Amino acid sequence: MEPVKVNILVIGRHEEILETVLRIINKSENWIALGALTDEEAIALFEKQKFDIVLLCGGIQEECEAVLRDTFKRKDPEIIIIQHYGGGSGLLSNEIIHALSQRTSLKNDNA
Amino acid sequence: MERKDFIRKGLMGTGMFVASASVGSVIKNDIDELKELDVIGFNHLPNTESKVKANTVLHKADTRGHANHGWLDSHHTFSFANYYNPDRMHFGVLRVLNDDRVDGGKGFGRHPHDNMEIISIPLEGDLEHKDSMDNVAVIKHGDIQVMSAGTGIFHSEYNKNEDQDAKFLQIWLFPKSKNVTPRYDQLTLNVEDRHNNLQQILSPNADDEGVWINQDAWFHMGKFDKDFSAEYKLKNPKNGVYAFVLKGDITIEEHALNQRDGLGIWDTDSISIKANSQDAEVLLMEVPMSI
């Protein structure tokens, strides 16, 4: 059976850091990441395709984050939105694996 | 992944991330992009229960994550890179406690960080630091280095000496405020001041002892004679304290600890410390428990 692909939308204001984060995520065979530098790009991507996780990187102001969270949750109540700390650091894989395990636990609890 | 593949994935079906594809230089990440290690998880480790009391976690040295990349040999108290243990994600805002050995002349190339308070404490040898704010510096045993990564910073850390290992602690705290202006600082401490004393090395206040960071955290270091005892009073009883034994044997509260053991305690306003060996050394990290 083919492993399930995980689609990840990464939003960050720092271009080089965003590029690093995307490259690291896309090194994983089963993770597919797309990036957006602006809220408009992010929302357009989210409207266009299904994502499993939204990763918020640095530089996003609180009010923008609130709008993004609200927009994504309204369109897909099951979407997982997590803050990425560290800028493509050694925490990135951990954050995604942890989010996926929490989602699985949640789904099992609701089943 | 090759760069062309990255670009293909980044652009796939959208055209939204065109700008990134035009960036000429690829910034390496020196942890995630090291050679692939086989193990992702923690089942290869003696996976003891961390919580030993309602308000206490114990992380014995040999239960830490371990990654040996050759030039870099790292022990992770909390989940990091290829080591993932959901029981050990963080202690309050303390997210990373890496105990690193770096071969002579080797190190971490230029790589980015954002939104993290990064503290380095050299234990042996010298590290050469360079960053995107034009700081160039060497830190050595007795120094402490802090970086508020904030909106984004690039840095490199290399073992300054070709013929000697460098050993240092890499400590990351979640920031109190996100997206602050990046900042670098380092300080040479008088290590004599920690003999039979808890020497403050870090605080949230610029005018206090030690370096300061963007978090309500206080760090202290002590080096004790055998049987010396002390009490640490928390600055804020809502915080917790994570003790990491650098050398020797130390009892904290009723828990006998050995070299590189870690003990986290919360819901208390003070902790008792007693040295069970000569020249025992400890690092205390008082941190907020909520992120």
HADDOCK unambig.tbl for C-alpha pairs under 7 A between the chains (distance, minus, plus):
assign (segid A and resid 15 and name CA) (segid B and resid 20 and name CA) 6.45 0.50 0.50
assign (segid A and resid 17 and name CA) (segid B and resid 112 and name CA) 6.30 0.50 0.50
assign (segid A and resid 19 and name CA) (segid B and resid 20 and name CA) 6.13 0.50 0.50
assign (segid A and resid 20 and name CA) (segid B and resid 27 and name CA) 6.30 0.50 0.50
assign (segid A and resid 23 and name CA) (segid B and resid 6 and name CA) 5.81 0.50 0.50
assign (segid A and resid 24 and name CA) (segid B and resid 32 and name CA) 6.98 0.50 0.50
assign (segid A and resid 26 and name CA) (segid B and resid 6 and name CA) 6.73 0.50 0.50
assign (segid A and resid 27 and name CA) (segid B and resid 1 and name CA) 5.20 0.50 0.50
assign (segid A and resid 33 and name CA) (segid B and resid 10 and name CA) 6.83 0.50 0.50
assign (segid A and resid 34 and name CA) (segid B and resid 10 and name CA) 5.15 0.50 0.50
assign (segid A and resid 35 and name CA) (segid B and resid 10 and name CA) 6.56 0.50 0.50
assign (segid A and resid 35 and name CA) (segid B and resid 17 and name CA) 5.98 0.50 0.50
assign (segid A and resid 36 and name CA) (segid B and resid 16 and name CA) 6.56 0.50 0.50
assign (segid A and resid 36 and name CA) (segid B and resid 17 and name CA) 6.08 0.50 0.50
assign (segid A and resid 41 and name CA) (segid B and resid 16 and name CA) 6.31 0.50 0.50
assign (segid A and resid 58 and name CA) (segid B and resid 114 and name CA) 5.95 0.50 0.50
assign (segid A and resid 58 and name CA) (segid B and resid 115 and name CA) 6.23 0.50 0.50
assign (segid A and resid 58 and name CA) (segid B and resid 151 and name CA) 5.88 0.50 0.50
assign (segid A and resid 58 and name CA) (segid B and resid 179 and name CA) 6.39 0.50 0.50
assign (segid A and resid 59 and name CA) (segid B and resid 151 and name CA) 5.41 0.50 0.50
assign (segid A and resid 59 and name CA) (segid B and resid 179 and name CA) 5.44 0.50 0.50
assign (segid A and resid 85 and name CA) (segid B and resid 114 and name CA) 6.55 0.50 0.50
assign (segid A and resid 85 and name CA) (segid B and resid 115 and name CA) 5.65 0.50 0.50
assign (segid A and resid 85 and name CA) (segid B and resid 116 and name CA) 6.39 0.50 0.50
assign (segid A and resid 86 and name CA) (segid B and resid 113 and name CA) 4.78 0.50 0.50
assign (segid A and resid 86 and name CA) (segid B and resid 114 and name CA) 4.77 0.50 0.50
assign (segid A and resid 86 and name CA) (segid B and resid 115 and name CA) 5.70 0.50 0.50
assign (segid A and resid 86 and name CA) (segid B and resid 116 and name CA) 5.49 0.50 0.50
assign (segid A and resid 87 and name CA) (segid B and resid 112 and name CA) 5.84 0.50 0.50
assign (segid A and resid 87 and name CA) (segid B and resid 113 and name CA) 4.11 0.50 0.50
assign (segid A and resid 87 and name CA) (segid B and resid 114 and name CA) 4.59 0.50 0.50
assign (segid A and resid 88 and name CA) (segid B and resid 112 and name CA) 6.94 0.50 0.50
assign (segid A and resid 88 and name CA) (segid B and resid 113 and name CA) 6.76 0.50 0.50
assign (segid A and resid 89 and name CA) (segid B and resid 29 and name CA) 6.75 0.50 0.50
assign (segid A and resid 89 and name CA) (segid B and resid 31 and name CA) 6.93 0.50 0.50
assign (segid A and resid 89 and name CA) (segid B and resid 32 and name CA) 6.92 0.50 0.50
assign (segid A and resid 89 and name CA) (segid B and resid 113 and name CA) 6.58 0.50 0.50
assign (segid A and resid 90 and name CA) (segid B and resid 31 and name CA) 5.53 0.50 0.50
assign (segid A and resid 90 and name CA) (segid B and resid 32 and name CA) 5.62 0.50 0.50
assign (segid A and resid 90 and name CA) (segid B and resid 80 and name CA) 5.62 0.50 0.50
assign (segid A and resid 90 and name CA) (segid B and resid 81 and name CA) 4.44 0.50 0.50
assign (segid A and resid 91 and name CA) (segid B and resid 80 and name CA) 5.63 0.50 0.50
assign (segid A and resid 91 and name CA) (segid B and resid 81 and name CA) 5.91 0.50 0.50
assign (segid A and resid 93 and name CA) (segid B and resid 81 and name CA) 6.44 0.50 0.50
assign (segid A and resid 94 and name CA) (segid B and resid 79 and name CA) 6.93 0.50 0.50
assign (segid A and resid 94 and name CA) (segid B and resid 80 and name CA) 6.57 0.50 0.50
assign (segid A and resid 94 and name CA) (segid B and resid 81 and name CA) 6.57 0.50 0.50
assign (segid A and resid 94 and name CA) (segid B and resid 84 and name CA) 6.10 0.50 0.50
assign (segid A and resid 98 and name CA) (segid B and resid 86 and name CA) 6.99 0.50 0.50
